[in-house]
Amino acid sequence: MAQHAGQRIGYARVSSTDQNLTRQLTALGEVSRVFEEKQSGAKREGRTALADLIGYSRAGDTVVVSSMDRLARSVVDLNQIVGELVAKGVVVEFVHERVTFQPGDADPFAEFQLNIMASFAQLERAITRERQAEGIRAAKARGVYQGRARKLTTEQLDTARELVDTGVPKAQVARQLGIDRSTLYRSLARNP
């Protein structure tokens, strides 16, 4: 049986849909396939591109990621994901940190660096969240905090309610308004 020649597979992630993947994609260099994610890295659940990458990759492949914090935001998740890939015989390469994890290669320095860099990413995320919470508290104290903008205007909500009342399925109403069904359900429940 012929051995799998291996391919270079890229993984890029941004935390929200209004962020751009271009810089990461450039850093990956030449890859045969890229898995792109527009999802927070705080939790592994719901990251379908990551799950697809892990399922797609096989022994002999190299997974290239621009930076450790793009693969995971916690030390535990990063170690778990890298460990899972390496156990499959996949090489994991981080461009920014210039660190590569090879199957069967127990490099204590690389593991130490992985843990340190992941710890910094986790700390940075915690500091950012703390600053955000402080800013919100200060804005509330000044009476200027309004929260996130509503997805639906009053007119859109009235239209949605009329359509639903006439028997139009909520999924169709949500599509027509360009919002998720869950947003429609929440809006209708919040404003009966």
C-alpha positions in Angstrom: 0.0 0.0 0.0 1.4 3.4 -1.0 2.1 5.8 1.8 0.1 9.1 1.9 2.4 11.8 0.5 0.9 14.4 2.8 -0.4 17.8 2.1 -0.2 21.2 3.7 -3.5 22.2 5.2 -4.2 25.7 6.5 -6.5 26.8 9.4 -7.5 30.4 9.9 -10.0 31.8 12.4 -11.3 35.2 13.3 -13.6 35.9 16.2 -16.4 37.6 14.3 -17.8 38.0 10.8 -16.7 41.6 10.5 -13.0 40.6 10.9 -10.8 39.7 8.0 -8.9 36.5 7.4 -6.5 38.0 4.7 -3.5 38.5 7.0 -3.7 34.9 8.3 -4.2 33.4 4.9 -1.1 35.2 3.7 0.9 33.9 6.6 -0.1 30.4 5.8 1.9 30.4 2.6 1.2 27.8 0.0 -1.3 25.2 1.2 -3.5 22.8 -0.7 -6.6 23.5 1.3 -7.7 26.0 4.0 -10.3 25.6 6.7 -11.7 29.0 7.6 -13.6 29.8 10.7 -15.5 33.0 11.7 -16.2 31.9 15.3 -14.9 32.7 18.7 -12.1 30.5 19.9 -13.1 30.7 23.5 -14.8 27.3 23.3 -14.2 24.4 21.0 -17.9 23.6 20.7 -19.5 24.9 17.5 -16.2 25.3 15.6 -17.2 23.3 12.6 -14.2 24.2 10.5 -11.9 22.9 13.3 -13.9 19.7 13.5 -13.7 19.3 9.7 -10.0 20.0 9.7 -9.4 17.3 12.4 -11.6 14.8 10.5 -10.0 15.6 7.1 -6.3 15.6 8.1 -4.4 12.3 8.1 -1.0 10.9 8.8 1.7 12.6 6.7 -0.2 15.9 6.5 1.0 19.2 7.9 -1.5 21.6 9.5 -0.3 25.2 9.3 -1.8 27.9 11.6 -0.6 31.5 11.6 -0.6 31.7 15.4 -1.4 29.6 18.4 -4.2 31.8 19.5 -6.0 31.2 16.2 -6.2 27.5 17.0 -7.3 27.9 20.6 -7.6 30.4 23.4 -7.0 28.2 26.4 -4.0 26.1 27.3 -6.2 23.0 27.8 -7.8 23.3 24.4 -4.6 24.1 22.6 -2.8 21.1 24.1 -5.8 18.8 23.4 -6.1 19.9 19.7 -2.4 19.7 19.0 -2.2 16.3 20.8 -5.2 15.0 18.8 -3.6 16.0 15.5 -0.1 14.7 16.4 -1.6 11.4 17.6 -3.1 11.0 14.1 0.4 11.4 12.6 -0.2 15.0 11.6 2.5 17.7 11.9 1.3 21.0 13.4 3.2 24.1 12.5 2.7 27.6 14.0 4.0 30.3 11.7 4.2 33.3 14.1 5.8 31.4 17.0 8.0 29.3 14.6 7.2 26.1 16.4 6.4 22.7 14.9 5.0 19.7 16.6 5.9 16.3 14.9 4.4 12.9 15.6 6.7 10.9 17.8 8.9 13.9 18.6 8.8 14.7 22.3 10.5 18.1 22.3 10.2 19.4 25.8 11.1 23.0 24.7 8.4 23.0 22.1 5.8 21.7 24.6 7.0 24.4 27.1 6.7 27.1 24.5 3.2 25.8 23.5 2.0 26.1 27.2 3.6 29.5 27.7 2.2 31.0 24.5 -1.3 29.5 25.2 -1.1 30.9 28.7 -0.4 34.4 27.3 -3.3 34.1 24.9 -5.6 33.0 27.7 -4.4 35.9 29.9 -4.8 38.4 27.1 -8.3 37.3 26.5 -9.1 37.5 30.3 -7.7 41.0 30.5 -9.6 42.2 27.4 -12.9 40.8 28.9 -12.1 42.5 32.2 -11.5 45.9 30.5 -14.6 45.5 28.5 -16.7 44.8 31.7 -15.0 47.9 33.4 -15.9 50.1 30.4 -19.5 48.9 30.4 -19.8 49.5 34.2 -18.3 53.0 33.8 -20.7 53.8 30.8 -23.7 52.5 32.9 -22.6 54.8 35.8 -22.5 57.8 33.4 -25.9 56.7 32.0 -24.6 56.4 28.5 -24.5 52.6 28.1 -27.2 51.3 25.7 -26.0 47.7 25.1 -25.8 46.0 21.8 -27.9 47.5 19.1 -31.1 45.6 18.4 -31.1 43.3 15.4 -34.7 44.3 14.5 -36.2 47.8 14.3 -39.7 48.3 15.7 -41.0 48.4 12.1 -39.3 45.1 11.3 -40.7 43.5 14.5 -44.2 44.7 13.7 -43.9 43.2 10.1 -42.6 40.0 11.6 -45.5 39.7 14.0 -48.0 40.4 11.3 -46.5 37.7 9.0 -46.4 35.2 11.8 -50.0 36.0 12.8 -51.1 35.3 9.2 -49.5 31.9 9.3 -46.2 32.5 7.6 -43.6 30.0 9.1 -41.1 31.7 11.4 -38.2 30.3 9.5 -39.4 32.0 6.4 -40.0 35.3 8.2 -36.5 35.1 9.6 -35.0 34.5 6.1 -37.0 37.3 4.7 -35.7 39.7 7.4 -32.1 38.4 7.0 -31.8 37.2 10.6 -31.4 33.9 12.5 -34.5 32.2 13.6 -33.3 32.4 17.2 -33.1 36.2 16.9 -36.7 36.2 15.7 -37.9 34.0 18.5 -36.1 36.1 21.1 -37.4 39.4 19.7 -41.0 38.1 19.6 -40.8 36.7 23.1 -39.2 39.9 24.4 -41.9 42.1 22.8 -45.2 40.2 23.0 
